[in-house]
Structure formats: C-alpha cells, structure tokens
Amino acid sequence: MRFRLVLMAGVCLSAAFCSMPFVAQTGSDTRAAAPATEPAYEKNGDMKPPASYREWIYLTSGIDMSYSPKPDFADHSMFDNVFVNPEAYRTFVQTGTWPDKTVMVLEARMAQSKGSINQRGHFQGTDLMALEVHVKDTARFPDKWAFFEFDSLDKPGSLVPQGAPCYTCHAAHGAVDTTFVQFYPTLLPLAQQKKTLSQAYLAEEAKEKK
Amino acid sequence: MRFRLVLMAGVCLSAAFCSMPFVAQTGSDTRAAAPATEPAYEKNGDMKPPASYREWIYLTSGIDMSYSPKPDFADHSMFDNVFVNPEAYRTFVQTGTWPDKTVMVLEARMAQSKGSINQRGHFQGTDLMALEVHVKDTARFPDKWAFFEFDSLDKPGSLVPQGAPCYTCHAAHGAVDTTFVQFYPTLLPLAQQKKTLSQAYLAEEAKEKK
C-alpha cells in the first residue's frame, strides 16, 4: 500500500524536513548489524537508504508539530523521530556544529491512543509512515546540504530539488547550520555553550522575547 | 530545583515504569564518550546512573500515556523516551527477548508547543524531568528485574521495593518478559515473529479483539 501522507501543511516538517509519501511498512526497519553510516548514492543521484538508522543516535521526537496555526490533520496525530549518524553526533558534541557527511533521518509514525492497557495520550504505531534524510555532503551539493525523500527502506531516495520550501525554511530558521537544533533538547544547550547558533536564529529569538 | 512530577496517576508509567521525582536539569545529559553499559551499583545497593543512555538504542516515545481514562496532568503534557543498552538490543533482535544485564532507561521531558517557528503540536524541552531504570540482573534480584528511580544523572538511583505497583503491572501486562514491548514499534514485530510474547499479553489481546 502506498500511503499518501501530508506531514505538514505549509513549509517544512517539525523537527526537520518536508512532506512526503511513503510505503507503509511493518516493523522491517530494525537491523541487527550496524553498517557504515556515510551517505551513499546510486549512479542516477538517488540516495541509498540509511538501513541502520534506528541504531544511530536519537535526537528527539515531536507530535503534530506545525509552523502553521491551523491543524494539519483533522483525523489523526503523527509522531516524528529524528536520528543522526554517530560520527556526526560525536563531532557536534565536541564542536557544536555538524561535520561533512552528517546524515539526519526523520521518520514518521502514526500516534495511537487506545491499545493494550493504554487509555490516554499517544504511543507510536509499528507502521513507518514517512522517511526523509537531510544530508551534508559538501563535495556533492552546491549548498552543502540536500534533502532526500524515501518511499520505502528498500528503495533509493529521491533528491528534493534545490529551491524547494524545505531548503529555504531550514536556511531561514535552522538554529545551527540549517538544522533545527532548537528542537533537539540535548543539542541546543551544547550549541549555546559553544556559540554556534545562527545569527538568523538568535535574531528571531531576541525578537520573540521583546 | 527539585521538581515533583507525578508522571502517572495510578500504576506504572506509559512505556515503562513508575512515577518519580526528579531534579530538573538543563542539557547535561549528552556525553561524548560511550562507557560500558552494564549495570553497576553502590555498596548500599543504589544503582550508578546510566550516564551515556542517550547514546544507547532508542526504542520509542509516548506523550501523556496513561492506564487510567482520567487525565493525569491538568496543565501540561509530557513526553517519555525509552532507551536500551546496545548489547541487550542486539540480543533482542536475534532472540525476541531480553538477556541478563538489560538496562532500559525512561526519561521524561516537558512537551512545549510554542517555540521558535513552531505553532502547533508538541516538541521536547531541554529540561529532563524524570529518569527511571528497569534492569535485569538475575544474580542480584530475586525476580530477575528491578526498578530504580533517579533524582539526577549525577547521583545514584534508589531501588523501588519489590511489590510496588510498577512490578505487578509490568508482570501482569508486559508483552515480553515484564517489559512493555507492545509499545516499542520496532520490537513488537520481532517478538511476534519469534513468538516470545507472554501468555498474559496474548490473552489480553485476544480478549480485546472479541
């Protein structure tokens, strides 16, 4: 089943990226081995799927995040989880910013409410509803970073064309190097300590406090 | 500031454990190094804090999960994130159940809504509001598993006495070996495949479907 999922009404998704479709999968995204985490591509420019991302470093989760005050979903709620490759994470911990070959993965999962003994709030369903990658590869992309959308974890992902809303939104509002570090609870204090927050973000925050 | 946080009205917490207090912290839970992940204890029986748990394997997040139909929090929402030590995760992927020395960590973070460019839904705040551990240590605990509550990541955690509601709830409802695998989206399908789901859980699910 191909699942058309509008993750975000307007611009870019919550903790990371853009909206995208996905082939719903059931639990096939857990791998025992942990292969290399550097980005790899097909000859046509597609990106190979980041098979082991669930074993990378977890950054955060959100639910129904939106940059529009209007609800995106009338009938359901959606979690998004963000992961980064361990090598990039370790550099961030040391420097407060991202090295070349950083790969950030955003997955979306349906939020369920009633299930087993749970009566309220939301937990995450087994079906993976969307997967996107934000990758820094300075030799490959003119603006250093690129977005890829995946229809499945078994197929290469397609490059989102430069100029798409996710690029402009991340460039304008990302707290560190076009990424939404303001939503990553363990990384934001590091960026504050190391003074790597972008001027655009600092200006927005100062305006917000006035 | 000591933050008294009632995570759950009744029994045990959402994806894992019991309710507990916590000294609110700001972003001090990100470590660059990844020390050994085996459980370690003080002479008095307290557990040493699992310092590097944010670099372990992420299992899931929930928000405001409750086993009671009544709201737990009138004025705020709370995320909980669950991590497990990588060694135990790899065994689970192979066998569908937990080995000795499994350490599961649940952290709670306040859910924020307005912040930066976010207008709706919820993202996770930088302050860590609660931390609990569920550990399997067969030589140490008569029932194999124990719960520990931590007031801070800098201090040892206290053993929750056997017989407390979290033990009975996990024993009665945990899908695999007293753990809430039914709420871990990448592990539930593995347990189904490997037929390691508990009889109690399977009976509950069969009853639910009637």
HADDOCK unambig.tbl for C-alpha pairs under 7 A between the chains (distance, minus, plus):
assign (segid A and resid 27 and name CA) (segid B and resid 185 and name CA) 6.71 0.50 0.50
assign (segid A and resid 27 and name CA) (segid B and resid 186 and name CA) 4.97 0.50 0.50
assign (segid A and resid 27 and name CA) (segid B and resid 189 and name CA) 5.49 0.50 0.50
assign (segid A and resid 29 and name CA) (segid B and resid 186 and name CA) 6.76 0.50 0.50
assign (segid A and resid 30 and name CA) (segid B and resid 186 and name CA) 5.92 0.50 0.50
assign (segid A and resid 32 and name CA) (segid B and resid 90 and name CA) 5.91 0.50 0.50
assign (segid A and resid 32 and name CA) (segid B and resid 93 and name CA) 5.93 0.50 0.50
assign (segid A and resid 55 and name CA) (segid B and resid 57 and name CA) 5.68 0.50 0.50
assign (segid A and resid 57 and name CA) (segid B and resid 55 and name CA) 5.68 0.50 0.50
assign (segid A and resid 58 and name CA) (segid B and resid 58 and name CA) 6.14 0.50 0.50
assign (segid A and resid 60 and name CA) (segid B and resid 124 and name CA) 6.98 0.50 0.50
assign (segid A and resid 61 and name CA) (segid B and resid 61 and name CA) 6.93 0.50 0.50
assign (segid A and resid 61 and name CA) (segid B and resid 123 and name CA) 6.73 0.50 0.50
assign (segid A and resid 61 and name CA) (segid B and resid 124 and name CA) 6.93 0.50 0.50
assign (segid A and resid 62 and name CA) (segid B and resid 122 and name CA) 5.58 0.50 0.50
assign (segid A and resid 62 and name CA) (segid B and resid 123 and name CA) 4.52 0.50 0.50
assign (segid A and resid 62 and name CA) (segid B and resid 124 and name CA) 6.70 0.50 0.50
assign (segid A and resid 63 and name CA) (segid B and resid 121 and name CA) 5.50 0.50 0.50
assign (segid A and resid 63 and name CA) (segid B and resid 122 and name CA) 5.29 0.50 0.50
assign (segid A and resid 63 and name CA) (segid B and resid 123 and name CA) 6.71 0.50 0.50
assign (segid A and resid 64 and name CA) (segid B and resid 120 and name CA) 6.79 0.50 0.50
assign (segid A and resid 64 and name CA) (segid B and resid 121 and name CA) 4.34 0.50 0.50
assign (segid A and resid 64 and name CA) (segid B and resid 122 and name CA) 6.59 0.50 0.50
assign (segid A and resid 65 and name CA) (segid B and resid 118 and name CA) 6.52 0.50 0.50
assign (segid A and resid 65 and name CA) (segid B and resid 120 and name CA) 5.32 0.50 0.50
assign (segid A and resid 65 and name CA) (segid B and resid 121 and name CA) 4.29 0.50 0.50
assign (segid A and resid 65 and name CA) (segid B and resid 122 and name CA) 5.76 0.50 0.50
assign (segid A and resid 66 and name CA) (segid B and resid 118 and name CA) 5.64 0.50 0.50
assign (segid A and resid 66 and name CA) (segid B and resid 119 and name CA) 5.73 0.50 0.50
assign (segid A and resid 66 and name CA) (segid B and resid 120 and name CA) 5.13 0.50 0.50
assign (segid A and resid 66 and name CA) (segid B and resid 121 and name CA) 6.55 0.50 0.50
assign (segid A and resid 67 and name CA) (segid B and resid 117 and name CA) 5.72 0.50 0.50
assign (segid A and resid 67 and name CA) (segid B and resid 118 and name CA) 4.73 0.50 0.50
assign (segid A and resid 67 and name CA) (segid B and resid 119 and name CA) 5.10 0.50 0.50
assign (segid A and resid 67 and name CA) (segid B and resid 120 and name CA) 6.88 0.50 0.50
assign (segid A and resid 68 and name CA) (segid B and resid 119 and name CA) 5.88 0.50 0.50
assign (segid A and resid 69 and name CA) (segid B and resid 119 and name CA) 5.27 0.50 0.50
assign (segid A and resid 69 and name CA) (segid B and resid 120 and name CA) 6.01 0.50 0.50
assign (segid A and resid 90 and name CA) (segid B and resid 32 and name CA) 5.91 0.50 0.50
assign (segid A and resid 93 and name CA) (segid B and resid 32 and name CA) 5.95 0.50 0.50
assign (segid A and resid 116 and name CA) (segid B and resid 205 and name CA) 6.94 0.50 0.50
assign (segid A and resid 117 and name CA) (segid B and resid 67 and name CA) 5.72 0.50 0.50
assign (segid A and resid 118 and name CA) (segid B and resid 65 and name CA) 6.52 0.50 0.50
assign (segid A and resid 118 and name CA) (segid B and resid 66 and name CA) 5.65 0.50 0.50
assign (segid A and resid 118 and name CA) (segid B and resid 67 and name CA) 4.75 0.50 0.50
assign (segid A and resid 119 and name CA) (segid B and resid 66 and name CA) 5.71 0.50 0.50
assign (segid A and resid 119 and name CA) (segid B and resid 67 and name CA) 5.12 0.50 0.50
assign (segid A and resid 119 and name CA) (segid B and resid 68 and name CA) 5.89 0.50 0.50
assign (segid A and resid 119 and name CA) (segid B and resid 69 and name CA) 5.28 0.50 0.50
assign (segid A and resid 120 and name CA) (segid B and resid 64 and name CA) 6.77 0.50 0.50
assign (segid A and resid 120 and name CA) (segid B and resid 65 and name CA) 5.32 0.50 0.50
assign (segid A and resid 120 and name CA) (segid B and resid 66 and name CA) 5.12 0.50 0.50
assign (segid A and resid 120 and name CA) (segid B and resid 67 and name CA) 6.90 0.50 0.50
assign (segid A and resid 120 and name CA) (segid B and resid 69 and name CA) 6.02 0.50 0.50
assign (segid A and resid 121 and name CA) (segid B and resid 63 and name CA) 5.50 0.50 0.50
assign (segid A and resid 121 and name CA) (segid B and resid 64 and name CA) 4.34 0.50 0.50
assign (segid A and resid 121 and name CA) (segid B and resid 65 and name CA) 4.29 0.50 0.50
assign (segid A and resid 121 and name CA) (segid B and resid 66 and name CA) 6.55 0.50 0.50
assign (segid A and resid 122 and name CA) (segid B and resid 62 and name CA) 5.59 0.50 0.50
assign (segid A and resid 122 and name CA) (segid B and resid 63 and name CA) 5.30 0.50 0.50
assign (segid A and resid 122 and name CA) (segid B and resid 64 and name CA) 6.59 0.50 0.50
assign (segid A and resid 122 and name CA) (segid B and resid 65 and name CA) 5.75 0.50 0.50
assign (segid A and resid 123 and name CA) (segid B and resid 61 and name CA) 6.72 0.50 0.50
assign (segid A and resid 123 and name CA) (segid B and resid 62 and name CA) 4.51 0.50 0.50
assign (segid A and resid 123 and name CA) (segid B and resid 63 and name CA) 6.71 0.50 0.50
assign (segid A and resid 123 and name CA) (segid B and resid 183 and name CA) 6.51 0.50 0.50
assign (segid A and resid 124 and name CA) (segid B and resid 60 and name CA) 6.98 0.50 0.50
assign (segid A and resid 124 and name CA) (segid B and resid 61 and name CA) 6.95 0.50 0.50
assign (segid A and resid 124 and name CA) (segid B and resid 62 and name CA) 6.71 0.50 0.50
assign (segid A and resid 124 and name CA) (segid B and resid 183 and name CA) 6.76 0.50 0.50
assign (segid A and resid 124 and name CA) (segid B and resid 185 and name CA) 6.33 0.50 0.50
assign (segid A and resid 125 and name CA) (segid B and resid 185 and name CA) 5.69 0.50 0.50
assign (segid A and resid 126 and name CA) (segid B and resid 185 and name CA) 4.18 0.50 0.50
assign (segid A and resid 126 and name CA) (segid B and resid 186 and name CA) 6.33 0.50 0.50
assign (segid A and resid 183 and name CA) (segid B and resid 123 and name CA) 6.51 0.50 0.50
assign (segid A and resid 183 and name CA) (segid B and resid 124 and name CA) 6.75 0.50 0.50
assign (segid A and resid 185 and name CA) (segid B and resid 27 and name CA) 6.69 0.50 0.50
assign (segid A and resid 185 and name CA) (segid B and resid 124 and name CA) 6.33 0.50 0.50
assign (segid A and resid 185 and name CA) (segid B and resid 125 and name CA) 5.69 0.50 0.50
assign (segid A and resid 185 and name CA) (segid B and resid 126 and name CA) 4.19 0.50 0.50
assign (segid A and resid 186 and name CA) (segid B and resid 27 and name CA) 4.95 0.50 0.50
assign (segid A and resid 186 and name CA) (segid B and resid 29 and name CA) 6.76 0.50 0.50
assign (segid A and resid 186 and name CA) (segid B and resid 30 and name CA) 5.91 0.50 0.50
assign (segid A and resid 186 and name CA) (segid B and resid 126 and name CA) 6.33 0.50 0.50
assign (segid A and resid 189 and name CA) (segid B and resid 27 and name CA) 5.53 0.50 0.50
assign (segid A and resid 205 and name CA) (segid B and resid 116 and name CA) 6.94 0.50 0.50
